[in-house]
């Protein structure tokens, strides 16, 4: 759980008014990654910073924030990204 808090903090520190929900799905992926360290995550990220960005740009922004952890500490990071308006309409 501690690593999820670190990921949330990094995203929150780099996005305006971010709201984040992250689920660790590592135990469902035995055989690759390290299920004891948390390596498979599913996230919903809401931020005003996503205004005017397409899906690829949003994901690139998150991958840049996660940096070197992608591919090492994080084996898979699935995400849905929304602006606050998009999220309230969903």
PDB file of N, CA, C and O in Angstrom:
ATOM      1  N   UNK A   1       0.816  -1.205   0.000  1.00  0.00           N
ATOM      2  CA  UNK A   1       0.000   0.000   0.000  1.00  0.00           C
ATOM      3  C   UNK A   1       0.852   1.258   0.000  1.00  0.00           C
ATOM      4  O   UNK A   1       0.447   2.278  -0.556  1.00  0.00           O
ATOM      5  N   UNK A   2       2.005   1.201   0.605  1.00  0.00           N
ATOM      6  CA  UNK A   2       2.873   2.360   0.692  1.00  0.00           C
ATOM      7  C   UNK A   2       3.281   2.862  -0.696  1.00  0.00           C
ATOM      8  O   UNK A   2       3.357   4.072  -0.912  1.00  0.00           O
ATOM      9  N   UNK A   3       3.543   1.954  -1.633  1.00  0.00           N
ATOM     10  CA  UNK A   3       3.954   2.373  -2.969  1.00  0.00           C
ATOM     11  C   UNK A   3       2.810   3.082  -3.692  1.00  0.00           C
ATOM     12  O   UNK A   3       3.055   4.020  -4.450  1.00  0.00           O
ATOM     13  N   UNK A   4       1.575   2.656  -3.474  1.00  0.00           N
ATOM     14  CA  UNK A   4       0.424   3.356  -4.065  1.00  0.00           C
ATOM     15  C   UNK A   4       0.395   4.798  -3.564  1.00  0.00           C
ATOM     16  O   UNK A   4       0.144   5.718  -4.343  1.00  0.00           O
ATOM     17  N   UNK A   5       0.645   5.002  -2.287  1.00  0.00           N
ATOM     18  CA  UNK A   5       0.667   6.353  -1.725  1.00  0.00           C
ATOM     19  C   UNK A   5       1.760   7.192  -2.374  1.00  0.00           C
ATOM     20  O   UNK A   5       1.565   8.381  -2.628  1.00  0.00           O
ATOM     21  N   UNK A   6       2.898   6.582  -2.640  1.00  0.00           N
ATOM     22  CA  UNK A   6       3.994   7.294  -3.307  1.00  0.00           C
ATOM     23  C   UNK A   6       3.598   7.690  -4.726  1.00  0.00           C
ATOM     24  O   UNK A   6       3.866   8.814  -5.151  1.00  0.00           O
ATOM     25  N   UNK A   7       2.970   6.790  -5.453  1.00  0.00           N
ATOM     26  CA  UNK A   7       2.520   7.090  -6.816  1.00  0.00           C
ATOM     27  C   UNK A   7       1.496   8.230  -6.787  1.00  0.00           C
ATOM     28  O   UNK A   7       1.584   9.173  -7.573  1.00  0.00           O
ATOM     29  N   UNK A   8       0.528   8.134  -5.876  1.00  0.00           N
ATOM     30  CA  UNK A   8      -0.484   9.195  -5.761  1.00  0.00           C
ATOM     31  C   UNK A   8       0.166  10.543  -5.467  1.00  0.00           C
ATOM     32  O   UNK A   8      -0.195  11.556  -6.066  1.00  0.00           O
ATOM     33  N   UNK A   9       1.115  10.551  -4.553  1.00  0.00           N
ATOM     34  CA  UNK A   9       1.791  11.791  -4.174  1.00  0.00           C
ATOM     35  C   UNK A   9       2.534  12.401  -5.361  1.00  0.00           C
ATOM     36  O   UNK A   9       2.480  13.611  -5.577  1.00  0.00           O
ATOM     37  N   UNK A  10       3.217  11.574  -6.118  1.00  0.00           N
ATOM     38  CA  UNK A  10       3.959  12.073  -7.286  1.00  0.00           C
ATOM     39  C   UNK A  10       3.018  12.690  -8.312  1.00  0.00           C
ATOM     40  O   UNK A  10       3.299  13.752  -8.866  1.00  0.00           O
ATOM     41  N   UNK A  11       1.898  12.012  -8.559  1.00  0.00           N
ATOM     42  CA  UNK A  11       0.935  12.541  -9.529  1.00  0.00           C
ATOM     43  C   UNK A  11       0.305  13.824  -8.999  1.00  0.00           C
ATOM     44  O   UNK A  11       0.190  14.809  -9.729  1.00  0.00           O
ATOM     45  N   UNK A  12      -0.100  13.817  -7.744  1.00  0.00           N
ATOM     46  CA  UNK A  12      -0.713  14.995  -7.128  1.00  0.00           C
ATOM     47  C   UNK A  12       0.239  16.197  -7.154  1.00  0.00           C
ATOM     48  O   UNK A  12      -0.193  17.326  -7.382  1.00  0.00           O
ATOM     49  N   UNK A  13       1.511  15.957  -6.924  1.00  0.00           N
ATOM     50  CA  UNK A  13       2.501  17.037  -6.919  1.00  0.00           C
ATOM     51  C   UNK A  13       2.735  17.624  -8.309  1.00  0.00           C
ATOM     52  O   UNK A  13       3.245  18.737  -8.439  1.00  0.00           O
ATOM     53  N   UNK A  14       2.362  16.873  -9.345  1.00  0.00           N
ATOM     54  CA  UNK A  14       2.658  17.307 -10.707  1.00  0.00           C
ATOM     55  C   UNK A  14       1.431  17.672 -11.541  1.00  0.00           C
ATOM     56  O   UNK A  14       1.574  18.102 -12.686  1.00  0.00           O
ATOM     57  N   UNK A  15       0.239  17.510 -10.994  1.00  0.00           N
ATOM     58  CA  UNK A  15      -0.986  17.867 -11.698  1.00  0.00           C
ATOM     59  C   UNK A  15      -1.823  18.809 -10.838  1.00  0.00           C
ATOM     60  O   UNK A  15      -1.870  18.672  -9.616  1.00  0.00           O
ATOM     61  N   UNK A  16      -2.476  19.756 -11.482  1.00  0.00           N
ATOM     62  CA  UNK A  16      -3.359  20.668 -10.764  1.00  0.00           C
ATOM     63  C   UNK A  16      -4.639  19.956 -10.361  1.00  0.00           C
ATOM     64  O   UNK A  16      -5.219  19.203 -11.142  1.00  0.00           O
ATOM     65  N   UNK A  17      -5.063  20.202  -9.149  1.00  0.00           N
ATOM     66  CA  UNK A  17      -6.333  19.703  -8.605  1.00  0.00           C
ATOM     67  C   UNK A  17      -6.603  18.239  -8.942  1.00  0.00           C
ATOM     68  O   UNK A  17      -7.719  17.877  -9.314  1.00  0.00           O
ATOM     69  N   UNK A  18      -5.586  17.408  -8.812  1.00  0.00           N
ATOM     70  CA  UNK A  18      -5.726  15.993  -9.177  1.00  0.00           C
ATOM     71  C   UNK A  18      -6.482  15.207  -8.123  1.00  0.00           C
ATOM     72  O   UNK A  18      -6.285  15.394  -6.922  1.00  0.00           O
ATOM     73  N   UNK A  19      -7.345  14.327  -8.592  1.00  0.00           N
ATOM     74  CA  UNK A  19      -8.012  13.327  -7.757  1.00  0.00           C
ATOM     75  C   UNK A  19      -7.642  11.983  -8.348  1.00  0.00           C
ATOM     76  O   UNK A  19      -7.747  11.773  -9.556  1.00  0.00           O
ATOM     77  N   UNK A  20      -7.209  11.078  -7.492  1.00  0.00           N
ATOM     78  CA  UNK A  20      -6.638   9.822  -7.975  1.00  0.00           C
ATOM     79  C   UNK A  20      -7.158   8.642  -7.166  1.00  0.00           C
ATOM     80  O   UNK A  20      -7.245   8.690  -5.939  1.00  0.00           O
ATOM     81  N   UNK A  21      -7.497   7.587  -7.885  1.00  0.00           N
ATOM     82  CA  UNK A  21      -7.827   6.300  -7.264  1.00  0.00           C
ATOM     83  C   UNK A  21      -6.938   5.257  -7.936  1.00  0.00           C
ATOM     84  O   UNK A  21      -6.943   5.128  -9.160  1.00  0.00           O
ATOM     85  N   UNK A  22      -6.184   4.519  -7.142  1.00  0.00           N
ATOM     86  CA  UNK A  22      -5.291   3.494  -7.689  1.00  0.00           C
ATOM     87  C   UNK A  22      -5.577   2.170  -6.995  1.00  0.00           C
ATOM     88  O   UNK A  22      -5.663   2.099  -5.769  1.00  0.00           O
ATOM     89  N   UNK A  23      -5.721   1.132  -7.796  1.00  0.00           N
ATOM     90  CA  UNK A  23      -5.942  -0.220  -7.277  1.00  0.00           C
ATOM     91  C   UNK A  23      -4.734  -1.068  -7.648  1.00  0.00           C
ATOM     92  O   UNK A  23      -4.328  -1.114  -8.809  1.00  0.00           O
ATOM     93  N   UNK A  24      -4.168  -1.734  -6.656  1.00  0.00           N
ATOM     94  CA  UNK A  24      -3.041  -2.640  -6.879  1.00  0.00           C
ATOM     95  C   UNK A  24      -3.607  -3.996  -7.291  1.00  0.00           C
ATOM     96  O   UNK A  24      -4.292  -4.647  -6.503  1.00  0.00           O
ATOM     97  N   UNK A  25      -3.326  -4.420  -8.513  1.00  0.00           N
ATOM     98  CA  UNK A  25      -3.814  -5.693  -9.028  1.00  0.00           C
ATOM     99  C   UNK A  25      -2.696  -6.717  -9.176  1.00  0.00           C
ATOM    100  O   UNK A  25      -2.827  -7.689  -9.919  1.00  0.00           O
ATOM    101  N   UNK A  26      -1.617  -6.495  -8.480  1.00  0.00           N
ATOM    102  CA  UNK A  26      -0.429  -7.346  -8.624  1.00  0.00           C
ATOM    103  C   UNK A  26      -0.696  -8.807  -8.301  1.00  0.00           C
ATOM    104  O   UNK A  26      -0.146  -9.691  -8.958  1.00  0.00           O
ATOM    105  N   UNK A  27      -1.521  -9.076  -7.310  1.00  0.00           N
ATOM    106  CA  UNK A  27      -1.765 -10.467  -6.921  1.00  0.00           C
ATOM    107  C   UNK A  27      -2.481 -11.253  -8.012  1.00  0.00           C
ATOM    108  O   UNK A  27      -2.449 -12.483  -8.013  1.00  0.00           O
ATOM    109  N   UNK A  28      -3.124 -10.552  -8.938  1.00  0.00           N
ATOM    110  CA  UNK A  28      -3.816 -11.215 -10.048  1.00  0.00           C
ATOM    111  C   UNK A  28      -2.867 -11.557 -11.192  1.00  0.00           C
ATOM    112  O   UNK A  28      -3.275 -12.158 -12.186  1.00  0.00           O
ATOM    113  N   UNK A  29      -1.607 -11.174 -11.048  1.00  0.00           N
ATOM    114  CA  UNK A  29      -0.648 -11.355 -12.142  1.00  0.00           C
ATOM    115  C   UNK A  29       0.569 -12.144 -11.691  1.00  0.00           C
ATOM    116  O   UNK A  29       1.703 -11.742 -11.950  1.00  0.00           O
ATOM    117  N   UNK A  30       0.345 -13.245 -11.030  1.00  0.00           N
ATOM    118  CA  UNK A  30       1.472 -14.059 -10.591  1.00  0.00           C
ATOM    119  C   UNK A  30       2.204 -14.619 -11.809  1.00  0.00           C
ATOM    120  O   UNK A  30       1.595 -14.929 -12.833  1.00  0.00           O
ATOM    121  N   UNK A  31       3.500 -14.738 -11.676  1.00  0.00           N
ATOM    122  CA  UNK A  31       4.306 -15.270 -12.770  1.00  0.00           C
ATOM    123  C   UNK A  31       5.093 -14.208 -13.502  1.00  0.00           C
ATOM    124  O   UNK A  31       6.055 -14.526 -14.200  1.00  0.00           O
ATOM    125  N   UNK A  32       4.706 -12.950 -13.358  1.00  0.00           N
ATOM    126  CA  UNK A  32       5.512 -11.864 -13.911  1.00  0.00           C
ATOM    127  C   UNK A  32       5.325 -10.632 -13.047  1.00  0.00           C
ATOM    128  O   UNK A  32       4.257 -10.422 -12.472  1.00  0.00           O
ATOM    129  N   UNK A  33       6.357  -9.824 -12.956  1.00  0.00           N
ATOM    130  CA  UNK A  33       6.343  -8.730 -12.004  1.00  0.00           C
ATOM    131  C   UNK A  33       6.537  -9.311 -10.613  1.00  0.00           C
ATOM    132  O   UNK A  33       6.688 -10.524 -10.468  1.00  0.00           O
ATOM    133  N   UNK A  34       6.535  -8.489  -9.615  1.00  0.00           N
ATOM    134  CA  UNK A  34       6.695  -8.960  -8.249  1.00  0.00           C
ATOM    135  C   UNK A  34       5.408  -8.673  -7.484  1.00  0.00           C
ATOM    136  O   UNK A  34       5.185  -7.537  -7.068  1.00  0.00           O
ATOM    137  N   UNK A  35       4.553  -9.686  -7.290  1.00  0.00           N
ATOM    138  CA  UNK A  35       3.264  -9.460  -6.633  1.00  0.00           C
ATOM    139  C   UNK A  35       3.388  -8.948  -5.199  1.00  0.00           C
ATOM    140  O   UNK A  35       2.432  -8.391  -4.660  1.00  0.00           O
ATOM    141  N   UNK A  36       4.553  -9.131  -4.575  1.00  0.00           N
ATOM    142  CA  UNK A  36       4.755  -8.656  -3.214  1.00  0.00           C
ATOM    143  C   UNK A  36       5.128  -7.181  -3.149  1.00  0.00           C
ATOM    144  O   UNK A  36       5.002  -6.560  -2.093  1.00  0.00           O
ATOM    145  N   UNK A  37       5.579  -6.619  -4.244  1.00  0.00           N
ATOM    146  CA  UNK A  37       6.011  -5.225  -4.253  1.00  0.00           C
ATOM    147  C   UNK A  37       5.019  -4.325  -4.960  1.00  0.00           C
ATOM    148  O   UNK A  37       5.174  -3.104  -4.919  1.00  0.00           O
ATOM    149  N   UNK A  38       4.030  -4.867  -5.591  1.00  0.00           N
ATOM    150  CA  UNK A  38       3.070  -4.048  -6.310  1.00  0.00           C
ATOM    151  C   UNK A  38       3.640  -3.639  -7.643  1.00  0.00           C
ATOM    152  O   UNK A  38       4.488  -2.749  -7.712  1.00  0.00           O
ATOM    153  N   UNK A  39       3.193  -4.267  -8.688  1.00  0.00           N
ATOM    154  CA  UNK A  39       3.755  -3.945  -9.992  1.00  0.00           C
ATOM    155  C   UNK A  39       2.689  -3.774 -11.070  1.00  0.00           C
ATOM    156  O   UNK A  39       3.002  -3.344 -12.180  1.00  0.00           O
ATOM    157  N   UNK A  40       1.455  -4.097 -10.767  1.00  0.00           N
ATOM    158  CA  UNK A  40       0.338  -3.949 -11.708  1.00  0.00           C
ATOM    159  C   UNK A  40      -0.718  -3.040 -11.078  1.00  0.00           C
ATOM    160  O   UNK A  40      -1.283  -3.359 -10.032  1.00  0.00           O
ATOM    161  N   UNK A  41      -0.970  -1.925 -11.720  1.00  0.00           N
ATOM    162  CA  UNK A  41      -1.884  -0.946 -11.147  1.00  0.00           C
ATOM    163  C   UNK A  41      -2.951  -0.534 -12.149  1.00  0.00           C
ATOM    164  O   UNK A  41      -2.725  -0.516 -13.359  1.00  0.00           O
ATOM    165  N   UNK A  42      -4.120  -0.205 -11.611  1.00  0.00           N
ATOM    166  CA  UNK A  42      -5.231   0.314 -12.395  1.00  0.00           C
ATOM    167  C   UNK A  42      -5.608   1.643 -11.747  1.00  0.00           C
ATOM    168  O   UNK A  42      -5.855   1.693 -10.542  1.00  0.00           O
ATOM    169  N   UNK A  43      -5.654   2.728 -12.536  1.00  0.00           N
ATOM    170  CA  UNK A  43      -5.867   4.054 -11.960  1.00  0.00           C
ATOM    171  C   UNK A  43      -6.946   4.848 -12.691  1.00  0.00           C
ATOM    172  O   UNK A  43      -7.146   4.715 -13.898  1.00  0.00           O
ATOM    173  N   UNK A  44      -7.623   5.672 -11.914  1.00  0.00           N
ATOM    174  CA  UNK A  44      -8.495   6.711 -12.447  1.00  0.00           C
ATOM    175  C   UNK A  44      -7.892   8.028 -11.984  1.00  0.00           C
ATOM    176  O   UNK A  44      -7.676   8.238 -10.791  1.00  0.00           O
ATOM    177  N   UNK A  45      -7.621   8.915 -12.938  1.00  0.00           N
ATOM    178  CA  UNK A  45      -6.966  10.180 -12.617  1.00  0.00           C
ATOM    179  C   UNK A  45      -7.802  11.312 -13.200  1.00  0.00           C
ATOM    180  O   UNK A  45      -8.102  11.321 -14.394  1.00  0.00           O
ATOM    181  N   UNK A  46      -8.173  12.260 -12.355  1.00  0.00           N
ATOM    182  CA  UNK A  46      -8.989  13.399 -12.762  1.00  0.00           C
ATOM    183  C   UNK A  46      -8.187  14.666 -12.493  1.00  0.00           C
ATOM    184  O   UNK A  46      -7.715  14.880 -11.376  1.00  0.00           O
ATOM    185  N   UNK A  47      -8.032  15.506 -13.516  1.00  0.00           N
ATOM    186  CA  UNK A  47      -7.277  16.743 -13.330  1.00  0.00           C
ATOM    187  C   UNK A  47      -7.678  17.785 -14.372  1.00  0.00           C
ATOM    188  O   UNK A  47      -7.995  17.454 -15.515  1.00  0.00           O
ATOM    189  N   UNK A  48      -7.658  19.034 -13.959  1.00  0.00           N
ATOM    190  CA  UNK A  48      -7.907  20.132 -14.894  1.00  0.00           C
ATOM    191  C   UNK A  48      -6.767  20.245 -15.908  1.00  0.00           C
ATOM    192  O   UNK A  48      -6.954  20.829 -16.975  1.00  0.00           O
ATOM    193  N   UNK A  49      -5.601  19.701 -15.597  1.00  0.00           N
ATOM    194  CA  UNK A  49      -4.465  19.742 -16.532  1.00  0.00           C
ATOM    195  C   UNK A  49      -4.753  18.979 -17.824  1.00  0.00           C
ATOM    196  O   UNK A  49      -4.085  19.210 -18.832  1.00  0.00           O
ATOM    197  N   UNK A  50      -5.720  18.089 -17.815  1.00  0.00           N
ATOM    198  CA  UNK A  50      -6.036  17.300 -19.002  1.00  0.00           C
ATOM    199  C   UNK A  50      -6.874  18.075 -20.019  1.00  0.00           C
ATOM    200  O   UNK A  50      -7.068  17.605 -21.140  1.00  0.00           O
ATOM    201  N   UNK A  51      -7.372  19.252 -19.644  1.00  0.00           N
ATOM    202  CA  UNK A  51      -8.142  20.085 -20.579  1.00  0.00           C
ATOM    203  C   UNK A  51      -7.341  20.326 -21.857  1.00  0.00           C
ATOM    204  O   UNK A  51      -6.187  20.752 -21.798  1.00  0.00           O
ATOM    205  N   UNK A  52      -7.945  20.058 -22.997  1.00  0.00           N
ATOM    206  CA  UNK A  52      -7.297  20.297 -24.281  1.00  0.00           C
ATOM    207  C   UNK A  52      -6.307  19.229 -24.705  1.00  0.00           C
ATOM    208  O   UNK A  52      -5.700  19.347 -25.770  1.00  0.00           O
ATOM    209  N   UNK A  53      -6.126  18.193 -23.905  1.00  0.00           N
ATOM    210  CA  UNK A  53      -5.202  17.104 -24.249  1.00  0.00           C
ATOM    211  C   UNK A  53      -5.993  15.919 -24.773  1.00  0.00           C
ATOM    212  O   UNK A  53      -7.096  15.637 -24.305  1.00  0.00           O
ATOM    213  N   UNK A  54      -5.411  15.221 -25.758  1.00  0.00           N
ATOM    214  CA  UNK A  54      -6.028  13.971 -26.193  1.00  0.00           C
ATOM    215  C   UNK A  54      -5.552  12.844 -25.274  1.00  0.00           C
ATOM    216  O   UNK A  54      -4.715  13.055 -24.397  1.00  0.00           O
ATOM    217  N   UNK A  55      -6.094  11.660 -25.487  1.00  0.00           N
ATOM    218  CA  UNK A  55      -5.790  10.518 -24.630  1.00  0.00           C
ATOM    219  C   UNK A  55      -4.297  10.196 -24.584  1.00  0.00           C
ATOM    220  O   UNK A  55      -3.748   9.940 -23.513  1.00  0.00           O
ATOM    221  N   UNK A  56      -3.650  10.209 -25.730  1.00  0.00           N
ATOM    222  CA  UNK A  56      -2.217   9.884 -25.792  1.00  0.00           C
ATOM    223  C   UNK A  56      -1.404  10.911 -24.999  1.00  0.00           C
ATOM    224  O   UNK A  56      -0.495  10.538 -24.258  1.00  0.00           O
ATOM    225  N   UNK A  57      -1.719  12.183 -25.147  1.00  0.00           N
ATOM    226  CA  UNK A  57      -1.002  13.228 -24.422  1.00  0.00           C
ATOM    227  C   UNK A  57      -1.183  13.086 -22.913  1.00  0.00           C
ATOM    228  O   UNK A  57      -0.245  13.296 -22.144  1.00  0.00           O
ATOM    229  N   UNK A  58      -2.380  12.734 -22.507  1.00  0.00           N
ATOM    230  CA  UNK A  58      -2.649  12.537 -21.073  1.00  0.00           C
ATOM    231  C   UNK A  58      -1.816  11.389 -20.516  1.00  0.00           C
ATOM    232  O   UNK A  58      -1.194  11.510 -19.461  1.00  0.00           O
ATOM    233  N   UNK A  59      -1.814  10.286 -21.235  1.00  0.00           N
ATOM    234  CA  UNK A  59      -1.050   9.122 -20.772  1.00  0.00           C
ATOM    235  C   UNK A  59       0.444   9.412 -20.776  1.00  0.00           C
ATOM    236  O   UNK A  59       1.160   9.002 -19.863  1.00  0.00           O
ATOM    237  N   UNK A  60       0.917  10.116 -21.801  1.00  0.00           N
ATOM    238  CA  UNK A  60       2.340  10.485 -21.843  1.00  0.00           C
ATOM    239  C   UNK A  60       2.716  11.336 -20.640  1.00  0.00           C
ATOM    240  O   UNK A  60       3.795  11.178 -20.069  1.00  0.00           O
ATOM    241  N   UNK A  61       1.825  12.233 -20.261  1.00  0.00           N
ATOM    242  CA  UNK A  61       2.084  13.099 -19.101  1.00  0.00           C
ATOM    243  C   UNK A  61       2.231  12.260 -17.827  1.00  0.00           C
ATOM    244  O   UNK A  61       3.133  12.500 -17.024  1.00  0.00           O
ATOM    245  N   UNK A  62       1.353  11.286 -17.645  1.00  0.00           N
ATOM    246  CA  UNK A  62       1.430  10.426 -16.460  1.00  0.00           C
ATOM    247  C   UNK A  62       2.686   9.558 -16.506  1.00  0.00           C
ATOM    248  O   UNK A  62       3.374   9.412 -15.495  1.00  0.00           O
ATOM    249  N   UNK A  63       2.989   8.983 -17.667  1.00  0.00           N
ATOM    250  CA  UNK A  63       4.202   8.159 -17.787  1.00  0.00           C
ATOM    251  C   UNK A  63       5.450   8.981 -17.483  1.00  0.00           C
ATOM    252  O   UNK A  63       6.394   8.475 -16.876  1.00  0.00           O
ATOM    253  N   UNK A  64       5.459  10.245 -17.903  1.00  0.00           N
ATOM    254  CA  UNK A  64       6.606  11.118 -17.613  1.00  0.00           C
ATOM    255  C   UNK A  64       6.727  11.351 -16.110  1.00  0.00           C
ATOM    256  O   UNK A  64       7.834  11.355 -15.571  1.00  0.00           O
ATOM    257  N   UNK A  65       5.602  11.544 -15.432  1.00  0.00           N
ATOM    258  CA  UNK A  65       5.607  11.732 -13.980  1.00  0.00           C
ATOM    259  C   UNK A  65       6.137  10.473 -13.285  1.00  0.00           C
ATOM    260  O   UNK A  65       6.914  10.569 -12.335  1.00  0.00           O
ATOM    261  N   UNK A  66       5.722   9.307 -13.754  1.00  0.00           N
ATOM    262  CA  UNK A  66       6.168   8.051 -13.137  1.00  0.00           C
ATOM    263  C   UNK A  66       7.614   7.723 -13.489  1.00  0.00           C
ATOM    264  O   UNK A  66       8.286   6.990 -12.764  1.00  0.00           O
ATOM    265  N   UNK A  67       8.087   8.267 -14.602  1.00  0.00           N
ATOM    266  CA  UNK A  67       9.496   8.188 -14.975  1.00  0.00           C
ATOM    267  C   UNK A  67      10.093   6.806 -15.001  1.00  0.00           C
ATOM    268  O   UNK A  67       9.530   5.868 -15.567  1.00  0.00           O
ATOM    269  N   UNK A  68      11.249   6.701 -14.373  1.00  0.00           N
ATOM    270  CA  UNK A  68      12.048   5.469 -14.428  1.00  0.00           C
ATOM    271  C   UNK A  68      11.375   4.274 -13.772  1.00  0.00           C
ATOM    272  O   UNK A  68      11.787   3.136 -13.998  1.00  0.00           O
ATOM    273  N   UNK A  69      10.345   4.510 -12.965  1.00  0.00           N
ATOM    274  CA  UNK A  69       9.634   3.392 -12.344  1.00  0.00           C
ATOM    275  C   UNK A  69       8.856   2.561 -13.360  1.00  0.00           C
ATOM    276  O   UNK A  69       8.607   1.377 -13.135  1.00  0.00           O
ATOM    277  N   UNK A  70       8.472   3.179 -14.476  1.00  0.00           N
ATOM    278  CA  UNK A  70       7.783   2.434 -15.532  1.00  0.00           C
ATOM    279  C   UNK A  70       8.750   1.413 -16.117  1.00  0.00           C
ATOM    280  O   UNK A  70       9.831   1.763 -16.589  1.00  0.00           O
ATOM    281  N   UNK A  71       8.353   0.167 -16.080  1.00  0.00           N
ATOM    282  CA  UNK A  71       9.213  -0.889 -16.607  1.00  0.00           C
ATOM    283  C   UNK A  71      10.137  -1.489 -15.565  1.00  0.00           C
ATOM    284  O   UNK A  71      10.762  -2.520 -15.812  1.00  0.00           O
ATOM    285  N   UNK A  72      10.234  -0.857 -14.401  1.00  0.00           N
ATOM    286  CA  UNK A  72      11.048  -1.434 -13.329  1.00  0.00           C
ATOM    287  C   UNK A  72      10.144  -1.733 -12.134  1.00  0.00           C
ATOM    288  O   UNK A  72       9.701  -2.869 -11.969  1.00  0.00           O
ATOM    289  N   UNK A  73       9.870  -0.754 -11.316  1.00  0.00           N
ATOM    290  CA  UNK A  73       8.972  -0.973 -10.173  1.00  0.00           C
ATOM    291  C   UNK A  73       7.527  -1.171 -10.623  1.00  0.00           C
ATOM    292  O   UNK A  73       6.755  -1.863  -9.961  1.00  0.00           O
ATOM    293  N   UNK A  74       7.170  -0.566 -11.741  1.00  0.00           N
ATOM    294  CA  UNK A  74       5.814  -0.692 -12.277  1.00  0.00           C
ATOM    295  C   UNK A  74       5.883  -1.507 -13.557  1.00  0.00           C
ATOM    296  O   UNK A  74       6.470  -1.079 -14.551  1.00  0.00           O
ATOM    297  N   UNK A  75       5.279  -2.678 -13.521  1.00  0.00           N
ATOM    298  CA  UNK A  75       5.255  -3.541 -14.700  1.00  0.00           C
ATOM    299  C   UNK A  75       4.123  -3.123 -15.644  1.00  0.00           C
ATOM    300  O   UNK A  75       4.287  -3.139 -16.864  1.00  0.00           O
ATOM    301  N   UNK A  76       2.973  -2.749 -15.070  1.00  0.00           N
ATOM    302  CA  UNK A  76       1.814  -2.346 -15.874  1.00  0.00           C
ATOM    303  C   UNK A  76       1.044  -1.263 -15.127  1.00  0.00           C
ATOM    304  O   UNK A  76       0.799  -1.372 -13.925  1.00  0.00           O
ATOM    305  N   UNK A  77       0.668  -0.216 -15.858  1.00  0.00           N
ATOM    306  CA  UNK A  77      -0.094   0.885 -15.264  1.00  0.00           C
ATOM    307  C   UNK A  77      -1.222   1.234 -16.218  1.00  0.00           C
ATOM    308  O   UNK A  77      -1.035   1.977 -17.181  1.00  0.00           O
ATOM    309  N   UNK A  78      -2.392   0.687 -15.936  1.00  0.00           N
ATOM    310  CA  UNK A  78      -3.577   0.957 -16.741  1.00  0.00           C
ATOM    311  C   UNK A  78      -4.273   2.175 -16.144  1.00  0.00           C
ATOM    312  O   UNK A  78      -4.425   2.272 -14.926  1.00  0.00           O
ATOM    313  N   UNK A  79      -4.696   3.105 -17.002  1.00  0.00           N
ATOM    314  CA  UNK A  79      -5.313   4.307 -16.449  1.00  0.00           C
ATOM    315  C   UNK A  79      -6.452   4.817 -17.310  1.00  0.00           C
ATOM    316  O   UNK A  79      -6.489   4.622 -18.525  1.00  0.00           O
ATOM    317  N   UNK A  80      -7.381   5.478 -16.632  1.00  0.00           N
ATOM    318  CA  UNK A  80      -8.431   6.247 -17.286  1.00  0.00           C
ATOM    319  C   UNK A  80      -8.234   7.668 -16.801  1.00  0.00           C
ATOM    320  O   UNK A  80      -8.153   7.918 -15.598  1.00  0.00           O
ATOM    321  N   UNK A  81      -8.156   8.601 -17.743  1.00  0.00           N
ATOM    322  CA  UNK A  81      -7.892   9.992 -17.396  1.00  0.00           C
ATOM    323  C   UNK A  81      -9.072  10.862 -17.808  1.00  0.00           C
ATOM    324  O   UNK A  81      -9.630  10.701 -18.893  1.00  0.00           O
ATOM    325  N   UNK A  82      -9.440  11.776 -16.933  1.00  0.00           N
ATOM    326  CA  UNK A  82     -10.598  12.641 -17.162  1.00  0.00           C
ATOM    327  C   UNK A  82     -10.307  14.068 -16.716  1.00  0.00           C
ATOM    328  O   UNK A  82      -9.506  14.292 -15.808  1.00  0.00           O
ATOM    329  N   UNK A  83     -10.960  15.025 -17.355  1.00  0.00           N
ATOM    330  CA  UNK A  83     -11.074  16.345 -16.772  1.00  0.00           C
ATOM    331  C   UNK A  83     -12.220  16.258 -15.765  1.00  0.00           C
ATOM    332  O   UNK A  83     -13.017  15.322 -15.839  1.00  0.00           O
ATOM    333  N   UNK A  84     -12.328  17.191 -14.837  1.00  0.00           N
ATOM    334  CA  UNK A  84     -13.461  17.145 -13.900  1.00  0.00           C
ATOM    335  C   UNK A  84     -14.813  17.144 -14.619  1.00  0.00           C
ATOM    336  O   UNK A  84     -15.738  16.442 -14.208  1.00  0.00           O
ATOM    337  N   UNK A  85     -14.923  17.924 -15.679  1.00  0.00           N
ATOM    338  CA  UNK A  85     -16.185  17.985 -16.429  1.00  0.00           C
ATOM    339  C   UNK A  85     -16.493  16.638 -17.076  1.00  0.00           C
ATOM    340  O   UNK A  85     -17.629  16.168 -17.014  1.00  0.00           O
ATOM    341  N   UNK A  86     -15.492  16.015 -17.696  1.00  0.00           N
ATOM    342  CA  UNK A  86     -15.695  14.704 -18.321  1.00  0.00           C
ATOM    343  C   UNK A  86     -16.126  13.669 -17.286  1.00  0.00           C
ATOM    344  O   UNK A  86     -17.005  12.847 -17.543  1.00  0.00           O
ATOM    345  N   UNK A  87     -15.496  13.719 -16.117  1.00  0.00           N
ATOM    346  CA  UNK A  87     -15.809  12.737 -15.080  1.00  0.00           C
ATOM    347  C   UNK A  87     -17.228  12.921 -14.566  1.00  0.00           C
ATOM    348  O   UNK A  87     -17.931  11.941 -14.319  1.00  0.00           O
ATOM    349  N   UNK A  88     -17.652  14.163 -14.403  1.00  0.00           N
ATOM    350  CA  UNK A  88     -19.012  14.390 -13.904  1.00  0.00           C
ATOM    351  C   UNK A  88     -20.064  14.024 -14.923  1.00  0.00           C
ATOM    352  O   UNK A  88     -21.214  13.778 -14.557  1.00  0.00           O
ATOM    353  N   UNK A  89     -19.697  13.980 -16.212  1.00  0.00           N
ATOM    354  CA  UNK A  89     -20.622  13.595 -17.265  1.00  0.00           C
ATOM    355  C   UNK A  89     -20.635  12.095 -17.531  1.00  0.00           C
ATOM    356  O   UNK A  89     -21.480  11.605 -18.279  1.00  0.00           O
ATOM    357  N   UNK A  90     -19.707  11.368 -16.924  1.00  0.00           N
ATOM    358  CA  UNK A  90     -19.617   9.915 -17.203  1.00  0.00           C
ATOM    359  C   UNK A  90     -20.531   9.102 -16.334  1.00  0.00           C
ATOM    360  O   UNK A  90     -20.566   7.877 -16.451  1.00  0.00           O
TER     361      UNK A  90
END
